[in-house]
């Protein structure tokens, strides 16, 4: 019995007890620091959310009275003529965006797939170029579209606007596509290649379907960004108060209509501008939120 009492203490147990004692002595201070940090985070979140909510509420309050059946079905009317809407701007925006998406999405996803599968000097240069293009001011893109399309063909057109919007969307699609494709586990590639599949088949049948949620998210976010650009359209499509489906002619678009009508001295035209701003904001919000919800849904389906 005496030998058991005189046995040396366990050093591991002593260190554990010392750590527990130190943790207990600083528990109150650490909890206070955690609460302060959380409070600062919530305050920063509140500061960031208040302007966003204020803008949304203000645009809704100003733009909602302009919404009626004629607003969505009638083209714009000059000052002094009752009625009118923004159907010509809606059609122009849809046509220009569809053309830009049809051209930019396949090319951007192919570039993203190439960047995900390659790490050579050319891939590094292409990746750097896409990063630089992402930061180019939209007015610079508009000037480039004006020089490349409008001056060479001597005409403003929907094609010129689609070219400028597609140029803005392209780097976003490239980088989003690369990120989505790189997120595919390498084990899937290796398993498919071990079965004798070619790299092109692996990319088409394995990589692209697996990365589809991220690809869709990137494409929708790129479309949301392109929809809100005004400067490139100012220099490429000129505007048109009549309904126009032909993209080789001058067209109207929601950003151009908002820019032109918001500075008019007539209350009814300013009201139309607020309604168009609300419509554009709703479309962008739906695309931004819908892209994330769709990506989460596709991700759960894949799992």
C-alpha positions as CSV (number, residue, x, y, z in Angstrom):
1,X,0.0,0.0,0.0
2,X,2.9,2.4,0.8
3,X,4.5,1.6,-2.6
4,X,1.4,2.6,-4.4
5,X,1.1,5.9,-2.6
6,X,4.8,6.7,-3.2
7,X,4.7,5.9,-6.9
8,X,5.7,8.9,-9.1
9,X,2.9,11.0,-10.7
10,X,2.0,10.4,-14.3
11,X,3.7,13.4,-16.3
12,X,1.1,13.1,-19.1
13,X,-1.8,13.4,-16.5
14,X,0.0,16.4,-14.9
15,X,0.3,18.2,-18.3
16,X,-3.3,17.5,-19.1
17,X,-4.4,18.9,-15.8
18,X,-2.2,22.0,-16.3
19,X,-3.7,22.6,-19.7
20,X,-7.3,22.1,-18.3
21,X,-6.5,24.6,-15.5
22,X,-5.1,27.2,-17.9
23,X,-8.1,26.7,-20.2
24,X,-10.5,27.1,-17.3
25,X,-8.8,30.3,-16.1
26,X,-9.1,31.9,-19.5
27,X,-12.5,30.6,-20.4
28,X,-14.4,33.8,-19.4
29,X,-11.9,36.0,-21.4
30,X,-12.2,33.8,-24.5
31,X,-16.0,33.8,-24.4
32,X,-16.0,37.6,-24.1
33,X,-13.5,37.8,-27.1
34,X,-15.7,35.4,-29.1
35,X,-18.8,37.5,-28.4
36,X,-17.1,40.7,-29.4
37,X,-15.8,39.2,-32.6
38,X,-19.3,37.9,-33.5
39,X,-20.7,41.3,-32.7
40,X,-18.3,43.0,-35.0
41,X,-19.1,40.5,-37.8
42,X,-22.8,41.1,-37.4
43,X,-22.3,44.8,-37.4
44,X,-20.3,44.6,-40.6
45,X,-23.0,42.4,-42.1
46,X,-25.7,44.9,-41.1
47,X,-23.7,47.8,-42.6
48,X,-23.3,45.9,-45.9
49,X,-27.0,44.9,-46.0
50,X,-28.6,48.2,-45.2
51,X,-27.6,50.0,-48.4
52,X,-28.6,46.9,-50.5
53,X,-32.0,46.7,-48.8
54,X,-32.5,50.5,-49.1
55,X,-31.7,50.4,-52.9
56,X,-34.1,47.5,-53.4
57,X,-36.9,49.1,-51.4
58,X,-36.5,52.4,-53.1
59,X,-36.4,51.0,-56.6
60,X,-39.5,48.8,-55.9
61,X,-41.4,51.8,-54.5
62,X,-40.5,54.0,-57.5
63,X,-40.8,51.4,-60.2
64,X,-43.8,49.2,-59.2
65,X,-46.4,51.9,-60.0
66,X,-45.2,51.8,-63.7
67,X,-45.9,48.1,-64.0
68,X,-49.1,47.3,-65.9
69,X,-50.1,45.3,-69.0
70,X,-49.1,48.1,-71.4
71,X,-45.7,48.4,-69.7
72,X,-44.8,44.9,-70.8
73,X,-46.7,44.7,-74.1
74,X,-46.3,48.1,-75.7
75,X,-43.2,49.8,-77.1
76,X,-42.0,53.2,-75.8
77,X,-43.9,56.3,-76.8
78,X,-42.6,59.8,-77.2
79,X,-43.5,62.5,-74.7
80,X,-47.0,63.7,-75.1
81,X,-48.5,60.4,-76.3
82,X,-50.3,58.5,-73.6
83,X,-49.5,54.9,-72.8
84,X,-46.4,53.0,-73.9
85,X,-44.2,50.5,-72.3
86,X,-40.8,48.8,-72.7
87,X,-41.6,45.8,-74.9
88,X,-39.1,47.0,-77.5
89,X,-36.4,47.2,-74.8
90,X,-37.3,43.8,-73.5
91,X,-37.1,42.2,-76.9
92,X,-33.8,44.0,-77.7
93,X,-32.3,42.8,-74.4
94,X,-33.4,39.2,-74.9
95,X,-32.1,39.1,-78.5
96,X,-28.7,40.6,-77.7
97,X,-28.3,38.4,-74.6
98,X,-29.2,35.2,-76.5
99,X,-26.7,36.0,-79.3
100,X,-24.0,36.7,-76.7
101,X,-24.7,33.5,-74.8
102,X,-24.8,31.3,-77.9
103,X,-21.4,32.6,-79.0
104,X,-19.6,33.1,-75.6
105,X,-20.7,30.0,-73.7
106,X,-19.4,27.3,-76.0
107,X,-16.1,29.2,-76.5
108,X,-15.7,30.0,-72.9
109,X,-16.4,26.5,-71.6
110,X,-14.0,25.0,-74.2
111,X,-11.3,27.4,-72.9
112,X,-12.2,26.6,-69.3
113,X,-11.9,22.8,-70.1
114,X,-8.5,23.4,-71.7
115,X,-7.2,25.4,-68.7
116,X,-8.5,22.7,-66.3
117,X,-6.7,19.9,-68.3
118,X,-3.5,21.8,-69.1
119,X,-0.8,23.6,-67.1
120,X,1.6,24.6,-69.9
121,X,2.9,28.1,-70.8
122,X,0.0,28.7,-73.3
123,X,-2.5,27.8,-70.6
124,X,-0.9,30.1,-68.1
125,X,-1.0,32.9,-70.7
126,X,-4.6,32.3,-71.5
127,X,-5.5,32.2,-67.8
128,X,-3.7,35.5,-67.2
129,X,-5.5,37.0,-70.2
130,X,-8.9,36.0,-68.9
131,X,-8.1,37.5,-65.5
132,X,-7.1,40.8,-67.2
133,X,-10.2,40.8,-69.3
134,X,-12.3,40.5,-66.2
135,X,-11.0,43.8,-64.9
136,X,-11.3,45.8,-68.2
137,X,-13.8,48.7,-67.7
138,X,-17.0,48.2,-69.6
139,X,-16.6,51.6,-71.4
140,X,-13.4,50.3,-72.9
141,X,-15.2,47.2,-74.2
142,X,-17.8,49.5,-75.7
143,X,-15.1,51.6,-77.5
144,X,-13.6,48.3,-78.8
145,X,-17.0,47.1,-80.0
146,X,-17.6,50.5,-81.7
147,X,-14.3,50.4,-83.5
148,X,-14.4,46.7,-84.4
149,X,-18.0,46.4,-85.5
150,X,-19.8,49.7,-85.9
151,X,-17.1,51.6,-87.8
152,X,-16.1,48.6,-90.0
153,X,-19.8,47.9,-91.0
154,X,-20.9,51.6,-90.8
155,X,-24.0,50.7,-88.8
156,X,-25.1,50.4,-85.2
157,X,-26.7,47.0,-84.6
158,X,-27.8,44.3,-82.2
159,X,-24.9,42.2,-83.4
160,X,-22.4,44.9,-82.2
161,X,-24.1,45.0,-78.8
162,X,-24.0,41.2,-78.5
163,X,-20.3,41.3,-79.4
164,X,-19.6,43.8,-76.6
165,X,-21.8,41.9,-74.0
166,X,-20.3,38.6,-75.0
167,X,-16.8,40.0,-74.6
168,X,-17.7,41.0,-71.0
169,X,-19.3,37.6,-70.3
170,X,-16.4,35.5,-71.8
171,X,-13.8,35.8,-69.0
172,X,-16.3,35.1,-66.3
173,X,-17.4,31.9,-68.1
174,X,-13.8,30.9,-68.7
175,X,-12.8,31.2,-65.1
176,X,-16.0,29.7,-63.7
177,X,-15.7,26.8,-66.2
178,X,-12.1,26.1,-65.2
179,X,-13.0,26.1,-61.5
180,X,-15.9,23.8,-62.1
181,X,-13.9,21.4,-64.2
182,X,-11.0,21.4,-61.8
183,X,-13.4,20.4,-59.0
184,X,-14.0,17.0,-60.7
185,X,-12.1,14.3,-58.7
186,X,-9.1,13.1,-60.6
187,X,-10.0,9.5,-59.6
188,X,-13.0,9.7,-62.1
189,X,-10.6,10.7,-64.9
190,X,-8.2,8.0,-64.0
191,X,-10.9,5.4,-63.8
192,X,-12.3,6.3,-67.2
193,X,-8.9,6.3,-68.8
194,X,-8.1,3.0,-67.2
195,X,-11.1,1.5,-69.0
196,X,-9.5,2.6,-72.3
197,X,-11.5,5.8,-72.9
198,X,-9.8,8.6,-74.8
199,X,-9.2,12.0,-73.2
200,X,-11.9,13.6,-75.4
201,X,-14.4,10.9,-74.4
202,X,-13.5,11.4,-70.7
203,X,-14.0,15.1,-71.0
204,X,-17.3,14.8,-72.8
205,X,-18.8,11.9,-70.8
206,X,-17.3,12.3,-67.4
207,X,-15.8,15.7,-66.7
208,X,-18.5,17.9,-68.2
209,X,-21.6,16.1,-66.7
210,X,-19.9,16.0,-63.2
211,X,-19.0,19.7,-63.4
212,X,-22.5,20.8,-64.7
213,X,-23.7,22.5,-61.5
214,X,-20.7,24.7,-61.3
215,X,-20.8,25.4,-65.1
216,X,-24.5,26.4,-64.9
217,X,-23.8,28.7,-62.0
218,X,-20.9,30.4,-63.8
219,X,-23.0,30.9,-67.0
220,X,-26.0,32.4,-65.2
221,X,-23.8,34.8,-63.2
222,X,-22.1,35.9,-66.4
223,X,-25.5,36.5,-68.0
224,X,-26.5,38.5,-64.9
225,X,-23.5,40.7,-65.3
226,X,-23.9,41.2,-69.0
227,X,-27.6,42.2,-68.6
228,X,-26.7,45.2,-66.4
229,X,-24.0,46.7,-68.6
230,X,-24.9,50.1,-70.1
231,X,-21.7,51.6,-71.5
232,X,-21.0,48.9,-74.2
233,X,-24.6,49.2,-75.5
234,X,-24.4,53.1,-75.6
235,X,-21.7,52.8,-78.2
236,X,-22.9,49.8,-80.2
237,X,-26.8,49.6,-80.6
238,X,-27.7,53.3,-80.6
239,X,-31.3,52.6,-79.4
240,X,-34.7,52.3,-81.1
241,X,-38.1,53.4,-79.9
242,X,-39.8,50.9,-82.2
243,X,-40.1,47.1,-81.8
244,X,-37.2,45.5,-83.6
245,X,-36.4,41.8,-83.8
246,X,-33.7,42.0,-86.5
247,X,-30.3,42.1,-84.8
248,X,-28.7,43.7,-87.8
249,X,-30.6,46.9,-87.1
250,X,-30.5,49.4,-84.3
251,X,-32.2,48.0,-81.2
252,X,-33.4,49.2,-77.8
253,X,-32.3,47.6,-74.5
254,X,-33.3,48.1,-70.9
255,X,-30.0,49.7,-69.7
256,X,-30.1,52.2,-72.6
257,X,-33.7,53.0,-71.9
258,X,-33.0,53.6,-68.2
259,X,-30.0,55.8,-69.1
260,X,-31.9,57.9,-71.6
261,X,-35.3,58.3,-69.8
262,X,-33.9,58.8,-66.3
263,X,-32.5,62.2,-67.3
264,X,-35.6,63.4,-69.1
265,X,-37.6,66.4,-67.6
266,X,-40.9,64.5,-68.1
267,X,-42.4,62.7,-65.2
268,X,-44.0,59.9,-67.2
269,X,-40.7,59.0,-69.0
270,X,-38.9,59.0,-65.6
271,X,-41.6,56.7,-64.3
272,X,-40.9,54.3,-67.2
273,X,-37.2,54.4,-66.4
274,X,-37.9,53.4,-62.8
275,X,-40.2,50.6,-64.0
276,X,-37.5,49.3,-66.4
277,X,-34.9,49.6,-63.6
278,X,-37.1,47.4,-61.3
279,X,-37.6,44.9,-64.1
280,X,-33.8,44.7,-64.7
281,X,-33.1,44.4,-61.0
282,X,-35.6,41.6,-60.6
283,X,-34.2,39.6,-63.6
284,X,-30.6,40.0,-62.2
285,X,-31.7,38.9,-58.7
286,X,-33.6,35.9,-60.1
287,X,-30.6,34.8,-62.2
288,X,-28.2,35.3,-59.2
289,X,-30.3,33.5,-56.7
290,X,-31.6,30.9,-59.1
291,X,-28.1,29.9,-60.2
292,X,-27.1,29.0,-56.7
293,X,-30.4,27.1,-56.0
294,X,-30.1,25.2,-59.2
295,X,-26.4,24.4,-58.5
296,X,-27.3,23.1,-55.1
297,X,-30.2,21.0,-56.5
298,X,-28.0,19.5,-59.2
299,X,-25.3,18.8,-56.7
300,X,-27.8,16.8,-54.5
301,X,-29.1,14.9,-57.5
302,X,-25.5,14.0,-58.5
303,X,-24.8,12.7,-55.0
